[in-house]
Amino acid sequence: MKKSIYILCVALCFFSCVKNTKEQKIAIKPKYEANWESLAKYDEAAEWFKDAKFGIYAHWGVMSVPAYANDWYARNMHIEGSNEYKHHVETYGEPSKFGYHDFVPMFKAEHFNAQVWADLFEKSGAKFAGLVAEHHDGWSNWGSKINPWNAVDKGPKRDVYGELSEAIHKKNMKLVASFHIARNLQIFKEQPAKWLNDTSYFPYNPKMPSSSDDPLLAKMYGNISKEKFSNDWLGQLKEVIDNYSPDLIYFDSQTQKIPESYKKEFAAYYFNDAVAKNKQVVFTHKEGEFPKSVSLEDFEKGRTNKITKDFWLTDETVSVGSWSYTNNLGLKKTNEIIHVLADVVSKNGALMLNVSPMANGIIPQNQQDILLEIGAWLKTNGEAIYGTRPWLVFGEGPTKQEKSGMFLDKITYTPQDVRYTKKGDTIYAIILGWPGNDKAITLRSFTFEILGDQVPEVKQVSVLGFNGLVPFAQDSKGLHFSTPNQKIEDKAFVIKIETKS
């Protein structure tokens, strides 16, 4: 009898301990609370991101179906008199009869192959990659339970973001999800004079489906209350975090339309999820829409004109005139993109390059060729990009960038322009073009006039992709050497400068 009572007591004690342990676990507070002071304790610039430098993502979805004008077709087709409106009427009929939502069944993604995309991104030299999770148009590329306009329930009826995320993770690349949703919220219904203000992506117009009170259409066109919109914004972000674990979340403009309490809750959720998964995550903002203490600034189609203390991102596109695919899409030259990458990295930033797949899921060959050329350049010269940090000066040469910011005018560099990076005691001088064979070059940054008493003593000079050392001389006027007697690379080539500790 005593033995039975003893066993019972032990059992009760054990279950009590288990119960208390569970209660303690439940009672433990998340590491980061939903306030900026707590969130600021998180390292907003992950080391993997500082090392990665280069990534790829894609503007792709229902926006790819019209293949006309640009990625803002969905908005501009609703503006009477615009080229997009005229094209839409001639091709599909009045928007009141064939709305943007009618393109959804036409987005079939029938040739989309996530593995093919991931292979291409890897060959391009990208260290992080992904897809627009949701653009301004209200279309979700994943199987959302909140947004009925999603790729699993409609259109392709496939989880295209999920397939790509799995393929990217298998490559040990970091995963990107970009969110452009905030602009979707209509805010000028009561102010007709402001219908054309693009802070509301779809203009509220009683003649168009964008003004419909039908709950399904209203959801796609952002014609809903701010409270519901904000709840959905947060809920959809949580869906993507929970289901796909993105390492980088990119936010487009207009997140100031989201109440601050929701933004704090998002950041806390994302950071705490990262802690639970033992990983580092990053998210970006534009023009101060999130505090710099918790996120990195993005300069769309722009960059800084100096080295900054804070790490940052610029997003550019391989194309000209549109982020999404169009039938007459123009493309940049590979050397332009490499020059932007070198400039960005020299100033403490990273580059995320957009590609524009067709609606059927194929990335056109001319875009693939550019990515493969970038990858070939990085295979030889990536040592000067990956894992580097800015040197004492970012560069030298005749071409100047007058200001920092987004949407800068195109800058054309010359072989006289140089960008510097550093790794340990090695300095890399990236020459933005081929100046000619046996051409004398002087790097004037290696002078007391520029660096004061921090001028390093050079012990060895070589060229990446070229066998053998390069003779050099160092004096008060700079570091002198000549290019090899054969062309190394006409896009940009790298001088590796090893210095004494």
N, C-alpha and C positions, 0 to 999 in steps of 0.2 A: 504493500500500500504506500509506504513512504517513498519507495522507488518510483512509483507511478506519479505521485505528487511532484517529486523532484523533476522528472522528465517533462511534466506539464508546465512547471515553472520555467524551466529552461526554454521550452518552445515558445511560451508567451513572451519571455524576455527577448528571444531572437526576433519574433515577428514585430515586437514593439520597436526594436532597434532598426529593422528594415523600414518600418513605417516612418520613424523619425528621420531616417536618412533620406527617404523620398521627400518628406516634408521640407527638409533642409535644402534639398536640391531645387524644389519648387520655389523656396523662399529666397534663394540666391538671386541677387539682382544682376541684370545684364551688365557687362563691363562698361558699355557706353549708354548714357541716358540721352533722351531727346531734347538736349539743349546745347547751344553752340559751345559753351564752356567745356562741357564734358566731351563733346565730339572733337574739339580742337586737340585733344590729347592723342588722337589717332594720327599716325604718320600718313599724311595725305598724298605723299609722293613715294610710292613703293619702290624698293631698290630694283625689282625686276623691270619696272617701267623705265627707270633711269638708265638701265643697261640695254633695254630692247631697242629703243630709238625709232624703229620703223614698223608700221603695221598696215594692214589692208582691211577695208570694209566695203560693203556694196549697198547702193541705193537700188532697191529692187522690191517689187510688189505690184499692186494694182496700178500704181503710177507708171509702170513700164508698158502697159497695154496700149495706150494711145500712140506712144512713140512719136510725139509731135511737140515741137517747141522746146519744152524743158520740164523739169520735175514739178513745176507749179501749174501744169496744165489743169489739174483738178480744180484749182481756184479760178484760174483765168477763163476757163470755159463758161463760167457763170457771169462774166462781166460783158454785158452787151457792147458790141463794137470792137472788142479785142480781136486779135488775129486768131486766138484759140477759140473764141466763141464762133467766129465765122467758119473756121475749119470744122468745128464740131457740128454746126448746123448743116453744112454741106455734106459731111461724111456720115453722121449718125442721126441728125434731126435736132429739133429744139431740145435744150437741156431739160425742159419741163416734161418731155416725152421719153428722152433717153438721158438719164442722169449719170453722174459719175458712178453711182452704185451699180449701174447696169454693166459696167466694165468687169465687175467682180467675176462672173462666170467665164469671162474671156481670159482671166489669169489662171492658166492651167499648169504652168511650170512642168510641162510634160517631159522636158529633156534635162531637168535639174538633177545633178549628181553631186551630192555633197562631197564625196571623196575626190572627185575631179577638181572641184573648187579648192579644197584643202591642199591637194597636191600642188596646184598652181600657186597658191599663196605661199606655201613652203619654198617652192623654187624661186619665188620672187625675192626671197630673203626676209620676208616679214616674220616678226617674232610674236605679233598679236594680230588677230583677225576676227572678223565677224560680219554682222549684217545689221541693217536698219531693222530694229524690232518693230517699231511703229513710226511712220512718218506723220506729217501734218494731216494726211487724208483720212485718218481714223481706221486704217487697216492694220491688223496685227498679224505678223508673220509666224506666230506660234499658236498653239491650241488654247487660247484664252477662255476661261470660264466666265469672265466678266464682259468681254467684248464679243458680241455675236458675229462681228465682221472679222473673222479670223481664218487662217489658212487651213485649219483642220475641218471646220464646219462648212466652209464655202471655198470657192475657187479651186485650188489644187487638191483640197481635202487631204493634205499632208502637213505634218509639222516641219516645215522647211527650216525654221530656225533651229529646232531641236536636232534635225538631221545634221545640219552644218556644225552645231556646237559639239556633237559627238565626234564628228570627223576631225575637228580642230583639236579637241582635247586629246585624241589619240595621237596627234602629231606632237604632243607636249608643247603646243603653242598656247598663249594666253587668249582668252575669249572676250570679244567685244560685243556689247549690245548698245545700239544708239537709240535714243528716245527723242522724238521731235513732237511729241503729243501735245505739249502745252499750248502751242499756237492754234490747235484745233478748236479750242473753246471760243464760241461766239460771244462777244461782249458788247455789240453795238445794235442789238435788236431795237432798242428804244431811241436810237439816234441815227435815223436814216442817212443823214449827211455823212456819217462815218462808215457806211457800209464798205467802202472801198479801202479802208485802212487795213493793211495786211497783218496787223496784230491779231485779227480774227481771220484765220485762213480761208474758210468758206464765207463769202459775203452773204449776209442775211437779205434775201430778196423774195418777196411773196410770189414771184413768178416761177421760182426755181424750187427743186426738191430740197435745197439747202435750208429752206424755211419750214419744211414739213414738221407737223406735230406728231406724226406717226412715230411711236417710240423707237422702232427699229431704225428708221431713216434718221431720226433726230440724233441717235447715238453716233452714227457715222459722221454726220455733218457738224457735230459739236453744238447742236441747238438744244442744250440741256442746262440745268441750273449749275451754278458754280460749285455748290456743295456736292452734287452728284458727280460732277466732272472730277473734282479733286479727290473724292473717295475712290473713283475708278482709276485715276492716275496712280494713286498709291497702291491700290490693289493689284494693278497690272504689273507694276514694278516688282512687287513681292512675288507674283507668279513667276516671273522670269528669274529672279534671284533663287527662289526655292527649287525650280525645276531644271535650271541650266547652269547656275553658278558662274555668271560672267565675272571676269577679272577687271574689266574696264567698262563702266557705264558712261556713255557720252550723252550730254544733254544739249539740244539745240536751244535757240533763244526762246524768250517769252515765259520762262519758268517763274518770272515775277507775278504771273497770273495765278500761280498756285499759292495758297496761304502758307505763311512761314511754318506754322505748326505741322503741316503735312510734309514739308521739306525736311524738317528736323526729324520727324518720325521715319522718313525714308532713310536718311543718313544713319540713324541709330540702328535701324533694322539691317542695313547693308553691312555696317561695320561689325555688329554683333554676330551676324551670320558668318562673316569672314573669320572672326575669332574662333567660332565653333568649328569651322572647317580648316583651321590652321593655315590660312592663306592671307596674302596681302591684296587688297583691292584698291581701285582708284575710280573716282568719278570727276567729271569736268563740268565747268560752267562757262558762260560767256558774260562779259561786261558786268561782273560783280553780282550775278543773280544768286550765287551761293557765296558764303565767306571763303576767302583764300585759306583760312585756317583748317578747312575741312576738304577742300577740293582744288583742282588745278584749273587754271584759266586756259581756255581754248581760243585761238585766233583763227577763225575760219578764213581761208584764203589770205592769210596774213602772217605776221610774226613780229617779234621785237627787233629793234635796231641796235641792241646792245646785249651783253651778257647780263642775265638776271640772276638774283639769288634764288628765286623760286623756280622750280621746274615747271614746264608748260607744254602745251600741245598745239600743233596746227593741223587742221584737216584741209587737204587739197584733193582735187579730183584729176584723174587721168584725162578727162574730157574737157572740151571747151564749150561753154554755153549751157550745159545741163549736167546735173548730177545723175539723173536717170537716163536710160537708153532712149535715143530718138533715131529716126531713120537716116538722118543726115548728121550724125554726131561727129563733131570735130575732135581731134585728139592733140594733146601736147606732145612735144618731142621728149625722148627719154632723157636727154642731157638736161632739159629744163627741170625735170623732177629730181634728178640727182643733185643738181645745183641747189635746189630748195632744201633737200635733205641735208646737205653739207652745211648750209647756212644756218638752218634750224639747230642742228646738233652742236655747232660751234658756239651757240648762244644759250645753251642749257635747255633745249627743247627736244620734242619728238615729233615725227611726222606720221599721220595716218592718211593713207591714200585711198581714195574712193574709186571703185570700178562700177561700170554700168551694164549689167547683164540684160539680155533681151527677156521678154516676158516668158519665153519658153524655157528659160533657165540656162541658156548658153551664153557664156562670156565670149563676145566676138574675137576672132583671131587677132585682129589688129591691136586690141587691148591686151590680149595675152602676150603678144610679141613684146610690148613695152614692159610688161611685168617681168618677162624672162630676161630682157636686156638689163633691167635693174638688178635682177638676181645674179646675173653673170658678173656685173660690176661689183656687187657686194661680195661675191665669192672671192674675188681678188683683193678688194679694198675694204672689206668689212671690218678688218682690224682697226681701221681709223674711225669707225662708226660705233660698233657695238661695244658696250662696256666702258666707253670713254667719258671724260668730263671736259668742261671748257678749260682752255689754257688761260694765261694771263690776259691775252687779247684774243678777240674772236677772229680777226683777220686783217687783211690789208688789200689795197688795190684801188683802182680808179672808180669803180662802181659803188655808188652810195645809196643807202636806204634812208631817206630823210626822217621817217616817222615809224612808230610802232602802231600796230592795230590790225583790224580785220579788213578784208577786201582791198588789199593793196594793189596798185597797178603792177603789171608785169615788169619784172626787173630782168634785164638781159646781162649776164655776166660775161667776162672775157678771160682769156688765158693769163691775164695779168692780175686777176683777182684770186686771192688765197683765203682759205678758211682753216683754222687751227683746231685741233682737239688734242687731248692728252690722256695717257694711261701710264701711271707710275712715272718713271724717269724718261719716258718716250713721248716725243711731241710729233704729231702728224700734221703736215702741211698739205692740204688738199687744193691742188691747182685746178681751177675751174675751166679746163680746156687744154689743148695741146699747143704750146707756143712754137713748136718746131724742133727738129732734131739738132743736137749739139748747140742748143740755145742757152746762153748765159743767163742765169737767174740770181737775183739777190733778194733775200728775205730781210727786209729792213726792220721787221719787228724785233730781230735779234740785236738790238742796239741799246746803249745806255739812254739815248734820247727817248725811247719808247718804254723800256722796262726799268730804267734806273739800275740799281745794284742787283736786280733780280735776273739779269741776263745769264742764261745757263751756258755752261761750257760744253760744247758739242764734242763728242768723241767718235761718232760714226754716222754716216748718211747713206741711205739706200732708197731704192724706188720699189714699191710693192708691184709685183708682177714682172720684175726684171732681176736677173741673176747678177750678183756682183755688187760691190760697194761703189759709191759715187765719190770721186775726189771732191774735196771742199776746202774752203778757207773761211776763217772767221776773224773779222776785224771790227773796227769802230763803225764801219758803214753797214755791217750786217753779215749774214751768212751767205756765202757765194758757192755756187756749183753750176754745172751744166747738165742739160737733159741728155739722156742716152742718144746714141746715133741711130736709133730706130724708134718709131712711134710706139708708145706703150698703150695709150688710150686717148681717143680724141674727146670723150665726154668730160672726163676729169681723171687726174692721176694723183698718186699720193707719194709724197716724200716722207720717209720715216727717219726721224732725227733722234738718235739716242744720245742722251746727255749724261754727264757725270753727276753722281749724287751729291 
